[in-house]
């Protein structure tokens, strides 16, 4: 349902999930950054160990 809200715009997304599009995009960006930094750090450490 959340994807439909993204496709149809902010009004539909807010009615479906009580969250605005800008807030959803900030959450997405934050989680993407956290996951990328975490797994990049783990991969680099593992690679350096040999």
C-alpha positions as CSV (number, residue, x, y, z in Angstrom):
1,X,0.0,0.0,0.0
2,X,2.9,2.4,0.7
3,X,4.1,2.1,-2.9
4,X,0.7,3.1,-4.2
5,X,0.9,6.2,-2.0
6,X,4.3,7.1,-3.4
7,X,3.0,6.7,-6.9
8,X,-0.2,8.7,-6.4
9,X,1.3,11.5,-4.3
10,X,1.3,13.0,-0.8
11,X,-2.5,13.1,-0.3
12,X,-3.0,9.4,-0.9
13,X,0.1,8.5,1.1
14,X,-1.1,10.5,4.0
15,X,-4.6,8.9,3.9
16,X,-3.1,5.4,3.7
17,X,-0.3,5.6,6.3
18,X,-0.7,8.9,8.1
19,X,2.8,10.0,6.9
20,X,3.6,12.8,4.5
21,X,5.8,12.1,1.4
22,X,8.6,14.4,2.6
23,X,8.8,12.5,5.9
24,X,8.8,9.2,4.2
25,X,11.6,10.3,2.0
26,X,13.7,11.5,4.9
27,X,13.2,8.2,6.7
28,X,14.2,6.3,3.6
29,X,17.4,8.5,3.1
30,X,18.3,8.1,6.8
31,X,17.9,4.3,6.8
32,X,19.7,4.0,3.5
33,X,22.7,6.0,4.9
34,X,22.8,3.9,8.1
35,X,22.7,0.6,6.3
36,X,25.3,1.7,3.7
37,X,27.8,3.0,6.3
38,X,27.3,-0.1,8.5
39,X,27.8,-2.7,5.9
40,X,30.6,-0.8,4.1
41,X,32.5,-0.6,7.5
42,X,31.9,-4.3,8.1
43,X,33.1,-5.2,4.6
44,X,36.2,-3.1,4.8
45,X,37.1,-4.6,8.2
46,X,36.6,-8.1,6.8
47,X,38.7,-7.4,3.7
48,X,41.6,-6.0,5.7
49,X,41.7,-9.1,8.0
50,X,42.3,-11.2,4.9
